[in-house]
Amino acid sequence: MKRALQIVGALSLVAWTGLGLFAWDRARSGVHLTVTEGESGSSEELALLGDRLDTVSEDLRSLVGSLEGNFGLLVEELERSSATPGRDAAALDERLQRHEAQVSAALEHLEALVVASRIESPSPLAGAIPAASPDEALSLSEPEVAVSAPARSTSAAADEPAAEIEPAPEPEAAPEAAPPAKRSFLAFSLPSTEFEFSGEQRFEVLASLSRVGFDAKSTLHDFSGASDQVSGWLTVDLADPEASIDGSIRVASRTLDTGLEGRDEAMWEHLDTAHHDTIEFVPTGFESATVDVAAQRVEGVVLGRMTIRGVTRDVRVPIKVGVDSGRRLELEGETALSLPDYEIPVPNQLGVISVEEEVKVWLRLRLRARKQGAAR
């Protein structure tokens, strides 16, 4: 009855926990944020909030899965513990029988020695205790007990003290089975707390929190273009980035926005977005690394290959990497590129308004560590 009540209690706890998490998720799905023009707050803050909600949801899904498994372990442990007393009693009874056999063997050995001493040498108490006949002596010993007494003289037997009786050696106990490995109850980890600075990990770009762009100079005025339609991933050991690095950072070229419709149309035409809709950077190495494991920061130069307008060139991008309060990776970097190197026509209007051939390309990425093989 006690075991049944324990199991019922554990299952009830599972049910209430699942019900609470389900109610929380339903409440979350019914929450909508509306931001009207003129209100305080930025799109980045909303993106951070959205990422935080996604992280909490992922943690809850992981927690529910862990609780289901751990309560299953609890039920198994209760069933195992309920069966343990019977096994312990059986083991105790076996040990008692073993000790009883050892005591019986010792008593038989003692009795055989006494009988043998009566046959070989009369003691001072011979008059009080009648000597046993050979037939009686043989009847007192078991056939399995072999007694060997060394020949002694009558006078030596009277003077020597009684021989010490050595107990029969205990039979070797059968080796006990190794106890089952202990499994901790309610031990679980959450995805958002699994971030570790050391060790190779895969980091995925959080598109809503990442931007790439460029800064250009012209004879009229300087301008910039940017896109928040960024995707990609990196695989690297932050504590030893020079060991290996792999990945791909991509942006849809037609999503680059300079803030002027006519200028955007001209830029897209120069980038030939109709035939080359993606700008991609593929890292191939890391050098000049400065790593601070305690502060979780890395600085250095990423080597890679940049592809723009279908043309690929080797580039070097100085970067800085850190970890924010949400355990996201923050990566910032910039480098200079020459437009003619990528066969991009340099904008020029009647020789009066022209853009410099060299532009500064920059990236501001936030990435989240993901388990290898996890759903993408």
LUMMIRO-661961 format. One line per 2 residues: their letters; for each residue x, y, z of C-alpha. Coordinates in steps of 0.02 Angstrom, whole numbers, plus 50000, padded with zeros to 5 digits. Layout:
N
a	X Y Z | ...;
***
This chain:
376
mk	50000 50000 50000 | 50141 50120 50045;
ra	50226 50091 49878 | 50063 50118 49785;
lq	50035 50284 49874 | 50213 50339 49828;
iv	50186 50300 49645 | 50018 50388 49643;
ga	50097 50541 49724 | 50237 50546 49596;
ls	50116 50530 49450 | 50008 50668 49524;
lv	50158 50783 49534 | 50197 50747 49352;
aw	50019 50787 49303 | 50014 50951 49397;
tg	50183 51005 49329 | 50132 50966 49151;
lg	49966 51056 49174 | 50056 51211 49239;
lf	50178 51214 49093 | 50037 51188 48969;
aw	49940 51334 49045 | 50095 51445 49037;
dr	50124 51402 48854 | 49942 51436 48811;
ar	49952 51604 48898 | 50111 51646 48804;
sg	50032 51604 48637 | 49892 51725 48676;
vh	50009 51872 48711 | 50034 51994 48568;
lt	50148 52146 48568 | 50096 52297 48468;
vt	50214 52443 48447 | 50146 52601 48368;
eg	50249 52739 48290 | 50314 52861 48419;
es	50321 52739 48564 | 50486 52712 48653;
gs	50585 52556 48616 | 50679 52493 48466;
se	50662 52347 48347 | 50819 52273 48423;
el	50741 52272 48596 | 50588 52183 48526;
al	50701 52059 48439 | 50793 52027 48602;
lg	50627 51998 48689 | 50572 51879 48553;
dr	50735 51782 48565 | 50715 51774 48754;
ld	50539 51702 48737 | 50602 51575 48611;
tv	50740 51526 48732 | 50618 51506 48876;
se	50503 51400 48768 | 50648 51288 48718;
dl	50698 51272 48901 | 50520 51224 48948;
rs	50511 51091 48814 | 50676 51020 48876;
lv	50615 51029 49057 | 50455 50936 49018;
gs	50552 50799 48930 | 50675 50786 49075;
le	50536 50777 49204 | 50449 50638 49109;
gn	50608 50537 49106 | 50655 50573 49287;
fg	50484 50530 49356 | 50498 50368 49259;
ll	50661 50338 49353 | 50571 50377 49516;
ve	50440 50244 49482 | 50576 50118 49439;
el	50670 50161 49599 | 50513 50140 49705;
er	50480 49971 49628 | 50660 49919 49653;
ss	50664 49978 49834 | 50502 49886 49872;
at	50582 49724 49814 | 50745 49754 49906;
pg	50689 49693 50081 | 50654 49518 50012;
rd	50823 49509 49930 | 50909 49571 50089;
aa	50820 49441 50195 | 50872 49302 50076;
al	51053 49360 50081 | 51048 49368 50272;
de	50975 49193 50285 | 51111 49126 50170;
rl	51247 49205 50279 | 51169 49131 50438;
qr	51165 48957 50362 | 51347 48977 50311;
he	51398 49025 50489 | 51296 48882 50564;
aq	51389 48759 50454 | 51556 48833 50509;
vs	51508 48818 50695 | 51450 48637 50672;
aa	51612 48591 50586 | 51713 48671 50727;
le	51614 48575 50861 | 51638 48411 50770;
hl	51824 48444 50756 | 51833 48480 50943;
ea	51736 48324 50988 | 51847 48216 50879;
lv	52003 48285 50964 | 51933 48248 51136;
va	51889 48070 51088 | 52061 48043 51013;
sr	52148 48107 51170 | 52047 47983 51278;
ie	52102 47837 51171 | 52286 47884 51166;
sp	52318 47941 51345 | 52222 47922 51510;
sp	52199 48088 51597 | 52198 48121 51786;
la	52009 48116 51777 | 52009 47940 51708;
ga	51940 47872 51869 | 51796 47992 51871;
ip	51753 47978 51687 | 51752 47803 51615;
aa	51860 47786 51462 | 51768 47765 51301;
sp	51789 47604 51208 | 51856 47608 51030;
de	51682 47571 50964 | 51609 47718 51062;
al	51749 47832 51002 | 51714 47787 50823;
sl	51528 47815 50847 | 51560 47994 50906;
se	51651 48048 50750 | 51575 48083 50581;
pe	51644 47986 50434 | 51687 48150 50346;
va	51797 48213 50490 | 51974 48148 50480;
vs	52073 48159 50643 | 52260 48135 50648;
ap	52348 48144 50817 | 52538 48131 50825;
ar	52610 47994 50937 | 52660 48060 51110;
st	52733 47981 51265 | 52622 47958 51417;
sa	52723 48077 51525 | 52731 48211 51390;
aa	52543 48200 51365 | 52514 48232 51550;
de	52631 48381 51560 | 52585 48471 51397;
pa	52440 48592 51400 | 52287 48555 51298;
ae	52312 48588 51113 | 52232 48743 51042;
ie	52089 48707 50925 | 52099 48796 50761;
pa	51931 48842 50687 | 51888 48769 50521;
pe	51925 48888 50378 | 51774 48982 50319;
pe	51717 48939 50145 | 51743 49079 50021;
aa	51588 49181 49998 | 51520 49196 49824;
pe	51561 49365 49748 | 51417 49484 49767;
aa	51347 49562 49611 | 51399 49741 49582;
pp	51263 49863 49634 | 51172 49946 49490;
ak	51239 50116 49438 | 51150 50253 49531;
rs	51047 50370 49426 | 51016 50541 49500;
fl	50835 50595 49513 | 50778 50765 49448;
af	50947 50794 49365 | 50923 50891 49205;
sl	51001 51031 49104 | 50924 51173 49006;
ps	50981 51220 48831 | 51005 51402 48881;
te	51127 51353 49020 | 51230 51229 48920;
fe	51344 51361 48843 | 51528 51327 48873;
fs	51669 51435 48810 | 51791 51291 48786;
ge	51765 51150 48664 | 51710 51149 48483;
qr	51530 51205 48462 | 51411 51251 48323;
fe	51338 51427 48330 | 51188 51478 48226;
vl	51153 51657 48173 | 51001 51738 48254;
as	50932 51830 48103 | 50822 51949 48201;
ls	50973 52009 48301 | 51105 52015 48163;
rv	51150 52143 48030 | 51278 52159 47892;
gf	51312 52312 47788 | 51436 52431 47708;
da	51492 52611 47721 | 51534 52704 47559;
ks	51603 52876 47520 | 51553 52985 47373;
tl	51589 53159 47309 | 51416 53215 47363;
hd	51396 53133 47533 | 51437 52970 47618;
fs	51303 52836 47637 | 51278 52663 47709;
ga	51179 52509 47666 | 51126 52367 47779;
sd	51021 52209 47789 | 50947 52111 47933;
qv	50910 51960 47822 | 51064 51865 47883;
sg	51081 51677 47902 | 51220 51552 47932;
wl	51324 51461 48061 | 51499 51443 48132;
tv	51587 51294 48207 | 51736 51340 48316;
dl	51820 51312 48485 | 51819 51486 48560;
ad	51958 51441 48680 | 52068 51386 48534;
pe	51999 51467 48375 | 52160 51440 48277;
as	52136 51251 48287 | 51993 51250 48161;
id	51847 51356 48104 | 51708 51320 47981;
gs	51544 51398 47931 | 51449 51509 47812;
ir	51373 51683 47833 | 51247 51733 47698;
va	51139 51884 47658 | 51013 51911 47519;
sr	51092 52047 47412 | 50925 52124 47365;
tl	50886 52155 47548 | 51026 52284 47562;
dt	50944 52451 47597 | 51025 52624 47586;
gl	50870 52723 47629 | 50840 52794 47455;
eg	50735 52698 47331 | 50824 52760 47176;
rd	50995 52726 47250 | 50941 52552 47302;
ea	50884 52511 47125 | 51052 52567 47055;
mw	51146 52467 47187 | 51047 52308 47152;
eh	51081 52330 46966 | 51268 52347 46997;
ld	51264 52192 47108 | 51166 52100 46972;
ta	51045 52031 47101 | 50941 51954 46962;
hh	51079 51825 46935 | 51174 51830 47100;
dt	51051 51845 47241 | 51169 51798 47385;
ie	51325 51873 47462 | 51421 51742 47560;
fv	51571 51737 47675 | 51652 51568 47714;
pt	51784 51567 47853 | 51936 51458 47822;
gf	52055 51502 47964 | 52092 51608 48116;
es	52254 51695 48162 | 52327 51820 48286;
at	52205 51756 48416 | 52197 51839 48587;
vd	52089 51734 48703 | 52026 51779 48877;
va	51934 51626 48940 | 51887 51706 49107;
aq	51808 51857 49023 | 51745 51750 48878;
rv	51819 51862 48744 | 51916 51830 48585;
eg	52002 51947 48463 | 52092 51905 48304;
vv	52082 51895 48115 | 51966 51777 48023;
lg	52029 51718 47855 | 51898 51675 47727;
rm	51825 51686 47553 | 51699 51821 47507;
ti	51582 51795 47360 | 51494 51948 47284;
rg	51412 51954 47113 | 51475 51777 47081;
vt	51657 51825 47107 | 51756 51749 47253;
rd	51908 51828 47334 | 52013 51792 47488;
vr	51986 51917 47629 | 52047 51951 47805;
vp	51919 52012 47932 | 51976 52076 48104;
ik	51842 52028 48230 | 51796 52040 48415;
vg	51694 51906 48500 | 51607 51909 48669;
vd	51461 51830 48763 | 51310 51935 48815;
sg	51196 51917 48966 | 51080 51802 48868;
rr	51225 51681 48836 | 51226 51730 48653;
le	51385 51751 48554 | 51417 51929 48497;
le	51530 51946 48345 | 51584 52110 48268;
ge	51703 52135 48123 | 51742 52244 47973;
ta	51859 52249 47824 | 51889 52351 47668;
ls	51841 52284 47496 | 51877 52351 47322;
lp	51726 52355 47206 | 51827 52317 47047;
dy	51896 52159 47130 | 51719 52090 47123;
ei	51681 52160 46950 | 51556 52283 47024;
pv	51537 52441 46918 | 51584 52597 47018;
pn	51433 52716 47024 | 51467 52876 46929;
ql	51341 53005 46871 | 51406 53115 46730;
gv	51576 53123 46814 | 51504 53240 46946;
is	51442 53118 47078 | 51553 52966 47100;
ve	51579 52833 47233 | 51751 52782 47294;
ee	51808 52610 47237 | 51844 52551 47414;
vk	51700 52520 47535 | 51702 52462 47715;
vw	51602 52303 47743 | 51547 52265 47922;
lr	51449 52134 48016 | 51364 52132 48186;
lr	51306 51956 48225 | 51226 51870 48372;
lr	51235 51681 48373 | 51167 51544 48484;
ar	51260 51385 48528 | 51173 51229 48467;
kq	51203 51047 48506 | 51282 50944 48368;
ga	51144 50853 48277 | 51006 50960 48354;
ar	50860 51013 48249 | 50899 51164 48143;
***
